[in-house]
């Protein structure tokens, strides 16, 4: 298989006069990095055998005193990068240790994706989990922000301003429909198929692009690629985009809702005609596992301090640990409009794009697997189904909700992480490193005076 991929990639190099090879990889937090090498005959063979060294401590992977690591290309991810002036062939990378065996790095998100899919097969018989992300983001015409010892501010300028009902707004008031058209064509060049795009609820330039289903590893790669493509396209047009969960006060937040189901030999294993939402018992166990572990999952699905400015009641925020058909206040929504048995599914609504996509998807799948292994029935556990507005039905005060901040999410992860460590997919070392990074973020923002505090307290 690798020989076939190598032959294919070498043909691409020859046919397109490729001058550079680019290796891409995200750090533990989810930020993209890359290294570029001049192309010459035999370079792919050399990279597969030897890789290229890098400083793992700068990726958040290792300590400074033991930080040498290796990147090798995953040849199946090859794509000619449309944002480079020269002809550059780009690959996502595998992260390798420098031991004598050249062992795969256990915290590499792409490796975790492969291991989690393998566990899915062993525990459920499913050969794939299928994922369909929704990308919500804002487009601004100008953005300024700064934080120093004696100043802290942000300012966004937007070309759009609706009073209400910006959802599916039409041109000419939808200013960025052409941008989304171009973005969709661009994503196609990266091998990502767009299902549709539209203006979102936010009245100051909120957009949405939804892509088609793919397996876990490919979806993780596609999330990274989509952000890369949109950031670069915006830069070319002197626009500013953000996936921040809550970039503006009193405006709708940006989520990254994830639709999912599992398959065996191409057949949807969640589908059972005539059941609630046409989701059978296996799918219900998945729902049960994800809702049971949702507070701990939040540490990976909503891993920023800004995430919890979005996850508040209102704004269609999915804060209730419940499931229901068409209920956007629930953490899990079963779409009512799905009629194709091949796409019977549920949507997990809390995640946002500040997540490391590989860790986010793996954690969600492990929670679902735990639901299957332990037969966690969401109906018996009291998670639903709910097809009403909880906030208008005070008798439902027993309903549990997502954490209110990142601190609470980390506390939940500390109390509930065994499901992540099944088959040692999330190691203690990875969990410890993740918590350390997130606690540093909490401390950074917790000790910085906020501009709104001046408004509240300066003259008190």
N, C-alpha and C positions, 0 to 999 in steps of 0.2 A: 504494500500500500504506500509506504513512504517512498519507494522507488518511483512509483507512478506520479506522486506529488512532486518529487524532485524533477522528474522529466518535464512535467507540466510547467513548473516554475521556471526552469531553464529555457523553455520555449518562449515564455512570456518575456524573459530578459532579452533574448535574442531578437524577437519580433518587434519589441518596443524600444530597443536601444536603451535599456535601463542603465542609468549611470550610478545610482545609489541604492543601497539596501537599508531599510529603516526597521528597527525593532521597537515595538511599543509594549508598554506594561503599565498597569496602574499600581500605585502604592497602596498601603494598607487602608488608608482613608478613602481611596477611590480616585485620587488625582492622577491624571495621565502623564507619563514620562516617555521619552524616546531617545534612542541613540542611532546615529547614521554612519554608515560605512561606505566608502567608494566600492563600486561593483567591479569585479574582475572574474575571469573564468575560474570556476571551482569554488567561489566564495560560499555558496550555500552548503556544499559538502563540508567545507571547513567549519562553518558555523554550527552545523549539525553535530560535528565531531567534537569541536572545542568550545563553541559558544563565544561570548564576549563578556569579559568581567565587568562588574559594576559594584558600587558601594551600597550594600543592602541597608545600612543604617540610615541613609538618606531617603529610603523608601518606607521607613518604619518597620523593617523586617527583622533587623538584627542589632545587637549592641555594637558600639564603635570598635571595641577591642577584638571583635570577631565578625567583621562586616563584609568580607569578600564573598561575592556570589556571582552566578553566571546566568546569562540569558541565552536561550536557544530559540530559533524561530519555529513556530507551528506553521508548516508549509500550507496547510489547508486554509489558512486565513489570508492568503496573499491578495493584495489589491493595489492597483496603481493609484497613488495618492493625488487627487485632483488639486490639492492646495499647495503643492510644491512646484516651483518654477522649473526645476530640472525633472527628468524622468526618474521617479522614485518608486520602488516596489516595497510596500509596507507589509509587515507581519505582526501579529500578536505573538507574545513570547511565553515560553515556559521558564520557570525560575528553578535553577539547579544549585545544589550545594557544592562546595569545593572539596568534599571528602574524596577518598580514593575511589568510591563507587559512583561518584557523580550522582548522588541521590536526588530525587525531586524534593523541592522544599515543601514541607508539610503545610505551610501557611499560604501557599500560592492559591489564590482564589480559583484559578482555572483548573488546578488539580483537585480542589475540593468539589468543584462541579462534577468532575468525572467520577469521583468516589461516591458522591451522593446519589448520582444516577445508578451506579452499580448497586448501592444499598436498596434503592427503590425496587430494582429487579428482584433482589433476594427476598425482600419482605412482602411485596405485593404481586410479583409476576409481571409488572408493567415494564416495558422496555424503554419508555420515554416519558418525561414530563414535558408538557407543552405550555408555553407562556406567551401571552400577548400584552405588551406594555402600552400604556397611554402616557405620552409625554406632554405635560403642561408646563408652559413657560411664558414669561412676559417679554415683550419687545419694547425697549425704550429708545427715544431719539438721543438722549444724552444721560450720562450717569456720572456723578462725582461723589467720592467718599474719602474720608481720611480719619485717622486716629493717631493722636500724638499726646504728649504729656499735658498740653494745654488746649487741645482742641479735639472734638469728636463730632462728626456730622456725616450725613448722606443726603443726596439730592438726586431725584430722578425726574426726567422730563419725558412726557409721553405725547405722541401725536394723536392718540385716540382719547376720547372722553365721552362715554355714554352716561345717560342718566340711570337707566335700568335696562334689563333685558339685552345684554350684550351677547348672550349665548346664541350661536349661529347667526350673528349679525351679518348683514349682506353689504357688499360694496355699493357705493363708494365709501361707506362709513367703516367697513372692514378694510383698513388701510393696508394690511399685510397679507392679503390673499395671494398676491403674486409671489411674495417671499415664500409662503408655504408651498406654492406650486413648484418653485425652483428647488426648494429644500427636498421635496418629494422625488423629483427627478434626480437630484444629487444622491439621495439615499439609495436609489435604484442602482446607481453606479457602484455603490459599496455592497450591493447584493441584498439590500434591505427593502422589502416590499411594504409600501404604505397602504393601509386599509382605507383611511380617509383623513382629512384635516379640516379644521373649522376654527372660528373664533370661539373662545371659551367665555365663561360667565363674567370674569373680571372686566370692569368697565374702562380700564386704563391700559389696554393692549395685551390682554391675555390670550394665548393661542393654545391649540392642541393638535398634535399629530399622533395618530394611533397606527401601530404596525401589526403585521400578521404574526400568527403563532410560529414558534420555533422551539427547538429543544433547549435545555437549560444552559449549556455552555455557549451555544450560538446566541441565545438571547442575552446572556451576560456580555458577550463581545459586542452585540448590536447596540446595547444601551450605551456602552462606552463610545462606539462609533457615531451614534446619533448625536450625542452631545458634542463630540469633536467636530462633526460636520456642521452643526448649527452654529456653534461658536465661531468657526472659521468663516462661514457664509455671512454671518452678521458683521464680522470684522471687515470683510471685503466691501460691505455696503455702508460702513460707518454707522452701524446700528449696535445696540447693546442688548443682549438677551441674558436672562437669568432663570435658572431652575430653582432658585431659593424658595423654600416652602412658603415664606411670608415676606415678600420684599416690600409690601406697602401696608400701612395701617388701614383698617376698615375696607380692605379689598380681599377678594377671594384668593386663597392660597394655591400654590402649585403642588399637586400630587403626582405620583407615578403609579397609578392603579395598575394592578397586575392580574390579568385573567389567566386561569390555569385549569388544565385537566391532564389526565394521564392516559397512555395508550398501550395496547399490546397488539403487535402485528398490524398496526395502523387503526385498530378499533378503539373507540373511546370507552374506557372502563368506568367512567362516572355515569354514563347514560343509562337510565332505566325509565322507559315510558310509563307515564301515569303516576309516578311518584311526585313528591313536592319539587317543583322546578325541573322535573325529569332527572333528578340526581338520585342515584341509588345509594344503598347502604355504604358502599366503599367510599363514595364521594362524601357522604355524611360523616364518616369517621375522619376523613381529611379535614373537613370543616371543624369537627369537634377538637381535633388536635391543635389546629391553628388558633382557635379561639381560647382554648385552655392556656396555651403558651404565648398568647398575644402580648401580654405585658413584657415578657422577656424578649420576645421577637422585636419589640420596639427599639431595643438597643442597636439593632442592625437595620431595621426597615425605616427608622426615623432617628438617625444617629447624630443630629445636630441640635444645638440649643434653639435654633430658629424653627426646627420642626414643630415644636410644641406651641408656637405662636399660630400655627395653622390648625392644630388639633384641639380646637375649642368648639363648644356647641355653636351652631349656626354655620353659614357659608357652605352648606352641604358637607360639613366636616364629619368623617366617619369615626366617631369617638366611642360608640357603644359596642361592647363585646357581644354582639348578637348577629344573627343572619336573617335574611328575608329576601323575598322577590321584589326587585325594583326599589328597595329601601336604601337610599343613599346616606342615611344617618348610621346605618349598620356598618360594622367593620367588614362584613362579608355580604355581598349582594349577588343574588342569582338573577341574571338578566332574564326578563320576561319575554324579550323579543327574539330569543334564540329558538329557531325551529329545526335547525339542522342537527341531527343526532351526533354527527361527527364533532360538533363544537359545543355540546352540552358542557357547562362549566360554571364556575363561580369566580367572582372578582374580589380580590383582597384590596381594600381601598386605602388603608392607612399609609403605605410606603410613599416616600418622596425620593427625588433624584440626588439628594446629598448622600445616599447610601452607596457603599461599595456593592455593585450589582451582584457580584458572584457570592459574597457573603450573605447578602439579603435573600437571594433566591434559594441558596442552600439551606439557610436557617428556616425559611418557610417550608421547604420540602421536608426537612427533618421533623418539623412540627406535625406536618400531615402524616408522615410515616409513623410517628409516635401515636397519633390518633388511631391508625389502622392496627398497629401492634397491640395497643391496649384497649381497642374497641370503645373509643370515647364517643358516645352518641350525643350530639349537640342538643337534641330535643330532651333527652333524659337529664342532661346537665343544666337545662334551663336557659340555653342560649337562643332559643327561638323555636319555630320561626316567628318573626315579628314583621308585620306588614302595616305598622302604624307609626306615628310620630311619638317617640318616647317622651319628648319634652312637653307634650301636651297631655300626657297620661301619667299623672303623678302616682297612680297606684303601682307603677312599674319601678318604684324606687330601689328594688333589689337588683336591678341591672348593674353590672360592673362596667367600668370604663377603662380606656387606655390610660397609661401614665400621663401626668400633667406636665412633666418636664423630664429632661434627660437624666437628672439625678434619680428620679423614681424609676426610670427605665433601667438604669444600671443596677439599682437595688433589686429590681425584679429579675434581672439576669443573674445576679449573685445567688438569689434564692432558687432559681429554676434554670439549670443548664444541662442536666443529665441528658435530655433529649438531643442536644447538640453534640454531645460527646459519644453518641452511639457509633461504634466502629472507629472511635478516635478521629472522627472527621473534623470536629472543632477540638483542638488540643487545649490543655490547660494553659500552655504557653501563649497560644493565639488569643484566648479569652483574656488572659492577664494583660497582654500587650494592647488589646483593643480597649479595655477599661482604662488603662493608663493614659492612652491618647485622648479618650473622651473626657476623663477627669481634668486633664490639662486644659481642654477647651472650655469646660465649665468654669474653671478657676480664672481663665483669661477674661471671660466676659463678666464674671461675677465681681471682679475687682475693678472694673473700668466704669467710671461715672458715665451715665447715659444722658443724652441731651434732654430727654423728657424729665429726668430727675431735676434738672435746672428749672424747668417750668413748674414743677411741683414744689420744690424745696428751696430755691435760691433766696427767696424773700421771706421765708417762714421765720 
